[in-house]
């Protein structure tokens, strides 16, 4: 069962890209970091914030939306 931190991350990313794409983006980044949805913690998200921000930025063209995402990710 996915951790609460994972669910929060999916919810956040889904605001900026469709939910299927959000899960794909997050899954790729988790794999690259040797993390998984069941055990990821908020500390892991913060430690890999640049990775998540960069990956999501590929799908968000509006710079202000990217900045907004980055701020909200930092607040998780």
C-alpha positions, 0 to 999 in steps of 0.5 A, spaced: 500 500 500 502 506 498 505 511 503 501 517 505 507 521 502 507 518 496 499 519 495 501 526 497 506 527 491 501 524 486 496 528 488 500 534 488 503 532 481 496 531 478 495 538 479 500 540 473 499 533 469 494 528 468 494 523 473 496 517 469 502 521 467 503 523 474 504 516 476 509 515 470 513 521 472 513 519 479 515 512 478 521 513 474 524 518 479 522 513 485 526 507 481 532 512 479 532 513 487 532 506 489 525 508 492 518 505 492 511 507 493 510 503 499 516 506 503 517 513 501 517 518 506 516 526 506 524 526 507 525 522 501 521 527 497 525 533 500 531 530 499 530 528 491 526 535 490 530 537 484 529 530 481 521 531 481 521 538 480 526 537 473 521 531 471 515 534 472 518 541 468 518 537 462 511 537 462 509 544 464 511 549 460 508 555 464 514 557 468 510 560 474 506 554 474 513 550 475 515 555 480 508 554 484 510 546 483 517 547 486 514 551 492 508 546 494 513 540 493 518 544 498 512 545 503 510 537 503 
